[in-house]
Amino acid sequence: MSLFRRRKVAETVEPGPGADAPDVTGSATTAESGAEPATPAYGVVDDPEARAAADAASDLPGGAGGPEGAAVPAGEPFDRSQGPWDVSEVPEDDGRLALGGLRLLGREGMELRFEVEEASGRVIAVTVGVNGSTVQLQAFAAPRSSGVWDEIRHEIAQAVVAQGGAVDEQDGALGRELLCRLPVRTEDGRTAHQPTRFAGVDGPRWFLRAVFAGPAAHDPAAAAELESVVRETVVVRGAEAMAPRELIALELPQQPDQARPQQAPEAGAREELKPFERGPEITEVR
């Protein structure tokens, strides 16, 4: 049985894509909670470099495509015919892992970490790890008439540069993207620049932000599998009214014993043995 881990965000940080960017060189103080069991094929993400980049990315704003792995030319809308999907575009019971506002398709070796806001206890992001790279996923409400990725992309670039980082805008497999070199604080207190790649997809009344870290941030071959994870993601926006850029709530996955309904024993079925219950006792009298 594999494990997932919840990481509590000690400071209350509104992760909305339009928030002002705080100092990305010092991410919020964090503490690991105890590990909890999850479904098989989901493990613990524990890559310090990828975790540092994802932490810094969480504090930035922001948080249309061709064939998988091919760059989408500038100016062309992203074609979602290969995903990511809206919940209305896929079957309800398709085997994906339900995480509230997102549904993910599991795969062998896939690892999950959840960012939990300590003050409110709400889940604000999920980070998927595969083969040493990670992608942090968050979904936000968007206007009915237009997307928000173009303006958010500009805000992220401004925030990175203002904090001493560097930004290159490029065409990627998920449309227009940002390759950033984010200033992060190392374990010995020094400041280093970590490659981090920001992608965004506008859907019907929602926006999905994906932040790639580790080799997937700069190596197309390493990024291919995580790009598939993003394309296979389903966004559950909900019908309720939401302000543009408001975070779509996430949830921790159900444990297998919670998801499985209790079934009454069939008539005449043999009673299950209970090895830890005391049976009849015989007292010998001499």
N, C-alpha and C positions, 0 to 999 in steps of 0.2 A: 504493500500500500504506500503510495507516494504522499507527499505533504504539500500544503500551501502555507504561506505565511502572511499574516496581516502586519503592515507597518503603520504605526500610528503617527500622524502628523501632529507634533506637539503644539505648534502655533496655528491659530485659525487663519487660514489663507483661502480666500475665495478664488477657486480655480477657473473662474469664467474667462473666456478668451479675450475679453476686452479690458481686463483689470490692468491697472498700472503695474509695471514690472518692478519688483523690489530688487535688492542687490543679489545678483545671481552667483556671486562668489562665495556666499555663505548661505546654504540652504537651511530650511527650518530644522531645528533640533528634532531628532527622531529617536524612537525606542522600539525595539522589536518586541512584539507580544509573543506569547507561547504559541507554538505551532499547533495546528488543528488538522484532523484527518480530512482528506478530500477524496474525490473520485480517482481511480487509477489513471495514469498517464499525465498527472499534473504534479509538479514537483516544486522545489524551493529555488527561487532565483537568488543567487548570492554572488554576483559579479560586481566587485566594488567599483570598477571604472564605469560600467554601465549604470549602476545604481546612482553614482554621483552625477552623471549626466542627466539621468531621468529626474533626479531631485531638482537640479537647476532648471530643467525644462518646465517643471511643474509650476514654477514661479513666473513664467513668461506669459504674454498674451497668447490666446489661442489654445488657451489652455492655459464626364470629362476624361477617360483613359483608353489607351489602345490595348493590344495584346499584353498579357502578363509579362513583365520584365522589359517591355519596350517603352522608350521615352515618349511622352505626349508632347507634340510640338506646341510652342508658345502660341497663345491666342485661341487654341481650339478647346471647346468645352470637354470636360471629362465625361467619358461614356461609362455609365454604371451598369452596362449590360452584363459585365462579368463581376459585379459587386464593387463595393459593399452594398448591402441590400437594405431596403426598408422592410419592416415586419409584414407589410401588406403584400410583398412580392415573393414570399416563401411560404411553404406549408407550416402550419402551426407546430406540429410534432415532427421536427426534422432531425432530432438527435443532437442539436446544439446545446451547449451548456448555458443555462439561463442565469444571467447576472443582472436582472432588472432592466436597465436601459440598453444593455448589449446582450447579444447571444453569440457565443463563440463555438466554432467547430473544433473539437479536440483532435489531437494527433499524438503519435508516439513521441515521447521525450519532451512534450510541451510543458512549460513551467509557468505558474501564475503567482503574482504577488499583488496584494490589494493595498491601496493607500487609503487609510481610514483617518478621518479628521477626529482628533481626540476630543475636542470640545463638544461636538455634536454626535459623534459616533457614526456619521454617514460615510459611505464609501465614495471617494471622489475620483478614483482612477484604478485601472487594472493594467499591470505590466505583464506582457507575455514574453517568455524567454525560450529561445530555440538555438541550440548549438553555439552558445556563448554570446549571442546577440539578444537584444531586447527591443520591444516596441511598446510604448505606453499609449493606451487608448482612453480617450474621453469623448463623450458625445454632448452636444449643446443644442439648445433650441435655436432656430433660425427663422427669419421672416418667411412668410408664405410666398412672396413675390420674387425674392432674390436670395442668392447665397451670400456668405460672409467671408469666405476664404481669401479673396483678393485683398480686402481691407485688413484682415487679421494678419496675413502674411507681411504686409507693410509694417504693421505695429510690432510684430516679433523682430523684424530686421532692425527697426529703430531701437528697440529695447536692448538687443544684443550688442549693438555698436555702442550704445550709451554706457554699458557696463564693461567695456573694454574688449569685447569679442569681435569676431569678423564674420561676415555673411556673404555667401554666393547664392544667387537665385539661379535655378536650373530647371530643365525639363526632366521629369522622372517617370517611373512607371505609374505613379498616381497623379500625374499632372504637374503643375508648377509646384516646386518644392524649394526649401531653403536648406543649404548645407552650412551649418554654423559651427564655429569653433568657440565653444562656451567656456568662460573662465570658471573653474571649479577649484575648491579647496581640497588638497590632498591630505592624507592622514598625518603627515608631518607638518602641516600648517602652511605649506607653500601653495601658490596659485599656479595651476596648469590650465592648458586649453584643450578641452575634450571635443572631438568631432561629434556633432549631433545633427540629425537630419529631421526636419519638420515637413510633414505632408498633411494635406487636408482635403476632405471630400465633402462637397455640398450635396445633401439629399433633400427629399421633400420635407420641409420644415425642420430639418436638423443639419448639423454640421459635425463631422467626425474628424477629430485631430489624432494623428499618429506621430509619435516621436521615436525615431530609431536611434539606438545607441549601441556601442560595441562595433565589431567589424561591419555590421549591416549599415552603419552610418556612412561608410565611404566605399564599401566593396559590393558591387552589384551581385556577384555570385553569392556572397554571404547574406545579402538582403532578400534573395528570391523567395525563400520559404516564409519569412515574416511578411513580405508583401502579399503572399497567398493568404496568410492569416487575416490581414486587413481586408482583403477582397472578400473573404468568406464570412466576415462579420455582419451580423444583422443588428440594425438600430431599432429600438422599440421606443418611439417618441411619445406615444400616448396621445389621447385626444384633448387633454386639459390645456387651458390657456397658459402659456409660458412667455416670459419676456425674452426677446432675442438675446442670445448668448448665455442664457441661464443653463446651468449644468443639469443634464438629464440624470436622474438618480440611478445609482448602481446598487447592487445587492451582492452579498456573499452567496456562493452556491450552496444549495441544499446538500446535506450529508446523505450518503446512500440510504441509511436507515430512515431518514426523514422523508425522502422522496418515494420510498416504497410503501404502498398502502398495506395496512394490516389485513390479512385474509383469515376468515374463520375456518377452522379445521373441518374437513369433510366428514360426513357421518360415517362412523365405523372406522375412521382412520386411526392408526396406532398412535398412542400418546407419545409425544416427544420425550426422550430421556432427559432428565435434569440431574446431572452428576453432582451438583453442589447442594442439592437439597437432601436433608436427612430422611432416610426411609424408616420403616418400622424397626423398633428396637426389641431385642429379646434379652431379658434379664435371667441369668442362670442363678438358681437358689440352691445352695448346698447345705 
